[in-house]
Amino acid sequence: MSEDKEKILRDAKQILMQIAHDLNTPRNIRRAARNAIRELDNAEISLALRAANAIDILQEITDDPQIPTFARTAILEAISLLDIIAKE
């Protein structure tokens, strides 16, 4: 894996970890962030597929009306980072 992809993956996982550990974020949003992190850590499949799967998990929750604005913004940022990996 190239250094650029490693940095992007690390940045996306850091954003998701912040969401997963923020007690002000609803439980279903934290759960989705944890599931996306687990998907990104799954070494059995390619990095691009892991990123695409994590994006799918995160996109499902972006339309949730109960998601706080700061969490939605962070999730969209993580999605944009993961999209770079998924497209390569």
N, CA, C and O of each residue as an XYZ file, in Angstrom:
352
protein
N       0.855     -1.178      0.000
C       0.000      0.000      0.000
C       0.900      1.239      0.000
O       1.893      1.303      0.725
N       0.538      2.201     -0.812
C       1.345      3.413     -0.903
C       1.162      4.268      0.363
O       0.196      4.119      1.111
N       2.124      5.160      0.564
C       2.069      6.025      1.747
C       0.842      6.929      1.723
O       0.247      7.206      2.764
N       0.466      7.387      0.530
C      -0.710      8.256      0.411
C      -1.972      7.527      0.860
O      -2.775      8.069      1.620
N      -2.139      6.303      0.389
C      -3.327      5.529      0.765
C      -3.330      5.224      2.257
O      -4.375      5.269      2.905
N      -2.151      4.913      2.799
C      -2.063      4.645      4.238
C      -2.487      5.873      5.039
O      -3.224      5.758      6.018
N      -2.021      7.038      4.625
C      -2.375      8.271      5.342
C      -3.864      8.555      5.228
O      -4.501      8.925      6.214
N      -4.422      8.387      4.047
C      -5.856      8.609      3.844
C      -6.654      7.649      4.705
O      -7.615      8.051      5.361
N      -6.260      6.370      4.709
C      -6.960      5.372      5.516
C      -6.852      5.708      6.997
O      -7.835      5.609      7.731
N      -5.679      6.100      7.433
C      -5.467      6.459      8.845
C      -6.328      7.660      9.231
O      -6.928      7.678     10.305
N      -6.388      8.662      8.352
C      -7.197      9.855      8.624
C      -8.684      9.512      8.706
O      -9.388      9.987      9.597
N      -9.156      8.685      7.771
C     -10.565      8.299      7.772
C     -10.903      7.504      9.033
O     -11.943      7.730      9.652
N     -10.026      6.576      9.412
C     -10.276      5.783     10.616
C     -10.262      6.648     11.870
O     -11.018      6.395     12.808
N      -9.407      7.666     11.892
C      -9.355      8.572     13.048
C     -10.680      9.331     13.183
O     -11.206      9.478     14.286
N     -11.206      9.805     12.072
C     -12.496     10.505     12.091
C     -13.585      9.573     12.617
O     -14.392      9.959     13.462
N     -13.596      8.343     12.107
C     -14.621      7.380     12.518
C     -14.465      6.997     13.988
O     -15.462      6.777     14.677
N     -13.225      6.915     14.476
C     -13.010      6.603     15.894
C     -13.554      7.727     16.775
O     -14.125      7.460     17.833
N     -13.384      8.961     16.357
C     -13.913     10.089     17.132
C     -15.434      9.995     17.226
O     -16.009     10.233     18.288
N     -16.076      9.651     16.129
C     -17.535      9.507     16.129
C     -17.943      8.329     17.011
O     -18.883      8.433     17.798
N     -17.231      7.210     16.877
C     -17.573      5.997     17.622
C     -17.449      6.182     19.139
O     -18.140      5.511     19.905
N     -16.580      7.079     19.565
C     -16.363      7.279     20.999
C     -17.053      8.524     21.558
O     -16.928      8.808     22.750
N     -17.763      9.254     20.740
C     -18.444     10.473     21.182
C     -19.817     10.123     21.761
O     -20.715      9.704     21.031
N     -19.971     10.292     23.051
C     -21.227      9.924     23.709
C     -22.374     10.876     23.377
O     -23.526     10.579     23.694
N     -22.084     12.007     22.748
C     -23.144     12.923     22.318
C     -23.754     12.512     20.980
O     -24.741     13.095     20.532
N     -23.162     11.513     20.357
C     -23.646     11.002     19.074
C     -24.593      9.838     19.353
O     -24.293      8.994     20.197
N     -25.726      9.779     18.662
C     -26.664      8.672     18.882
C     -26.005      7.300     18.677
O     -25.074      7.143     17.886
N     -26.517      6.331     19.408
C     -25.933      4.988     19.421
C     -25.859      4.356     18.035
O     -24.861      3.714     17.707
N     -26.901      4.526     17.214
C     -26.887      3.902     15.890
C     -25.799      4.499     14.994
O     -25.243      3.804     14.143
N     -25.502      5.769     15.184
C     -24.448      6.419     14.402
C     -23.084      5.912     14.863
O     -22.212      5.633     14.041
N     -22.902      5.795     16.168
C     -21.636      5.256     16.697
C     -21.432      3.820     16.239
O     -20.320      3.421     15.893
N     -22.521      3.041     16.239
C     -22.446      1.645     15.796
C     -22.025      1.569     14.330
O     -21.186      0.743     13.968
N     -22.595      2.416     13.494
C     -22.239      2.429     12.068
C     -20.767      2.809     11.889
O     -20.082      2.242     11.038
N     -20.283      3.751     12.676
C     -18.868      4.137     12.599
C     -17.977      2.961     12.990
O     -16.966      2.706     12.336
N     -18.348      2.242     14.056
C     -17.575      1.057     14.461
C     -17.610     -0.017     13.384
O     -16.593     -0.654     13.108
N     -18.781     -0.226     12.768
C     -18.891     -1.220     11.695
C     -18.029     -0.835     10.496
O     -17.411     -1.700      9.874
N     -17.985      0.436     10.173
C     -17.147      0.898      9.063
C     -15.669      0.680      9.384
O     -14.893      0.297      8.509
N     -15.279      0.922     10.629
C     -13.886      0.684     11.033
C     -13.558     -0.796     10.916
O     -12.498     -1.160     10.407
N     -14.464     -1.652     11.387
C     -14.247     -3.098     11.271
C     -14.085     -3.509      9.812
O     -13.233     -4.333      9.477
N     -14.904     -2.930      8.960
C     -14.824     -3.238      7.531
C     -13.472     -2.807      6.966
O     -12.882     -3.522      6.156
N     -12.983     -1.651      7.384
C     -11.691     -1.163      6.910
C     -10.532     -2.022      7.417
O      -9.482     -2.080      6.778
N     -10.711     -2.679      8.544
C      -9.666     -3.534      9.121
C      -9.691     -4.953      8.573
O      -8.806     -5.745      8.896
N     -10.677     -5.295      7.755
C     -10.822     -6.643      7.214
C      -9.759     -6.886      6.140
O      -9.897     -6.432      5.004
N      -8.704     -7.603      6.511
C      -7.566     -7.806      5.601
C      -7.831     -8.889      4.554
O      -6.982     -9.130      3.696
N      -8.986     -9.540      4.610
C      -9.273    -10.628      3.673
C      -9.666    -10.121      2.288
O      -9.645    -10.882      1.321
N     -10.022     -8.852      2.186
C     -10.437     -8.303      0.889
C      -9.562     -7.101      0.542
O      -8.865     -6.565      1.404
N      -9.601     -6.684     -0.709
C      -8.735     -5.592     -1.160
C      -9.111     -4.281     -0.465
O     -10.224     -4.114      0.033
N      -8.161     -3.374     -0.448
C      -8.371     -2.081      0.202
C      -9.496     -1.297     -0.472
O     -10.313     -0.678      0.210
N      -9.544     -1.320     -1.795
C     -10.591     -0.585     -2.510
C     -11.970     -1.125     -2.155
O     -12.911     -0.350     -1.982
N     -12.101     -2.433     -2.045
C     -13.389     -3.031     -1.683
C     -13.747     -2.731     -0.232
O     -14.913     -2.491      0.084
N     -12.758     -2.744      0.647
C     -13.011     -2.389      2.053
C     -13.516     -0.956      2.150
O     -14.461     -0.673      2.887
N     -12.880     -0.050      1.400
C     -13.294      1.354      1.412
C     -14.709      1.499      0.865
O     -15.517      2.243      1.422
N     -15.013      0.797     -0.216
C     -16.360      0.861     -0.799
C     -17.409      0.330      0.170
O     -18.490      0.907      0.290
N     -17.101     -0.760      0.859
C     -18.043     -1.316      1.838
C     -18.261     -0.350      2.999
O     -19.387     -0.183      3.467
N     -17.188      0.283      3.463
C     -17.308      1.258      4.555
C     -18.141      2.457      4.108
O     -18.943      2.980      4.881
N     -17.954      2.887      2.874
C     -18.738      4.001      2.339
C     -20.221      3.643      2.337
O     -21.058      4.465      2.712
N     -20.551      2.420      1.916
C     -21.957      1.984      1.912
C     -22.558      2.055      3.313
O     -23.681      2.526      3.490
N     -21.807      1.585      4.300
C     -22.289      1.618      5.688
C     -22.541      3.061      6.126
O     -23.564      3.359      6.743
N     -21.616      3.939      5.808
C     -21.717      5.326      6.252
C     -22.799      6.099      5.508
O     -23.464      6.952      6.096
N     -22.981      5.813      4.230
C     -24.000      6.537      3.464
C     -25.409      6.224      3.951
O     -26.305      7.062      3.847
N     -25.607      5.028      4.478
C     -26.924      4.669      5.002
C     -27.349      5.578      6.147
O     -28.537      5.858      6.304
N     -26.399      6.041      6.944
C     -26.762      6.828      8.127
C     -26.752      8.332      7.886
O     -27.217      9.093      8.735
N     -26.235      8.770      6.751
C     -26.165     10.222      6.533
C     -27.543     10.853      6.383
O     -27.688     12.057      6.595
N     -28.551     10.078      6.027
C     -29.907     10.611      5.885
C     -30.715     10.536      7.177
O     -31.865     10.974      7.214
N     -30.124      9.988      8.232
C     -30.809      9.863      9.515
C     -31.125     11.258     10.050
O     -30.216     12.075     10.198
N     -32.398     11.550     10.343
C     -32.754     12.893     10.824
C     -32.202     13.204     12.221
O     -32.129     14.371     12.606
N     -31.817     12.179     12.977
C     -31.324     12.415     14.332
C     -29.812     12.600     14.411
O     -29.268     12.818     15.493
N     -29.146     12.515     13.286
C     -27.689     12.657     13.311
C     -27.323     14.122     13.555
O     -27.810     15.009     12.854
N     -26.469     14.375     14.543
C     -26.048     15.758     14.802
C     -25.255     16.308     13.615
O     -24.613     15.555     12.884
N     -25.308     17.605     13.436
C     -24.644     18.247     12.303
C     -23.144     17.959     12.288
O     -22.576     17.676     11.234
N     -22.501     18.029     13.461
C     -21.058     17.782     13.503
C     -20.721     16.355     13.093
O     -19.701     16.120     12.445
N     -21.574     15.397     13.468
C     -21.332     13.999     13.103
C     -21.557     13.796     11.608
O     -20.790     13.089     10.953
N     -22.598     14.409     11.070
C     -22.855     14.296      9.626
C     -21.677     14.861      8.828
O     -21.235     14.257      7.851
N     -21.181     16.010      9.247
C     -20.045     16.630      8.561
C     -18.819     15.721      8.625
O     -18.123     15.545      7.625
N     -18.557     15.146      9.793
C     -17.398     14.256      9.949
C     -17.555     12.998      9.095
O     -16.593     12.539      8.480
N     -18.765     12.442      9.057
C     -18.996     11.243      8.254
C     -18.824     11.551      6.769
O     -18.240     10.754      6.035
N     -19.319     12.683      6.330
C     -19.144     13.056      4.925
C     -17.669     13.272      4.593
O     -17.230     12.971      3.483
N     -16.916     13.786      5.539
C     -15.482     13.942      5.331
C     -14.798     12.574      5.201
O     -13.949     12.376      4.332
N     -15.180     11.638      6.075
C     -14.620     10.285      6.005
C     -14.992      9.617      4.683
O     -14.166      8.942      4.069
N     -16.238      9.808      4.248
C     -16.673      9.231      2.976
C     -15.839      9.786      1.827
O     -15.427      9.036      0.943
N     -15.586     11.089      1.834
C     -14.806     11.680      0.741
C     -13.374     11.144      0.738
O     -12.799     10.937     -0.330
N     -12.793     10.918      1.915
C     -11.453     10.332      1.977
C     -11.463      8.890      1.464
O     -10.597      8.494      0.684
N     -12.437      8.122      1.905
C     -12.515      6.723      1.489
C     -12.821      6.591     -0.005
O     -12.411      5.624     -0.647
N     -13.530      7.552     -0.539
C     -13.854      7.533     -1.968
C     -12.584      7.615     -2.818
O     -12.522      7.037     -3.903
N     -11.594      8.319     -2.332
C     -10.304      8.400     -3.044
C      -9.695      7.006     -3.154
O      -9.188      6.629     -4.211
N      -9.745      6.246     -2.072
C      -9.179      4.896     -2.065
C     -10.021      3.958     -2.919
O      -9.483      3.143     -3.668
N     -11.344      4.072     -2.806
C     -12.235      3.148     -3.512
C     -12.131      3.294     -5.026
O     -12.346      2.326     -5.756
N     -11.806      4.479     -5.498
C     -11.748      4.715     -6.941
C     -10.429      4.315     -7.573
O     -10.304      4.309     -8.798
N      -9.447      3.982     -6.755
C      -8.130      3.615     -7.313
C      -8.019      2.126     -7.505
O      -6.985      1.638     -7.963
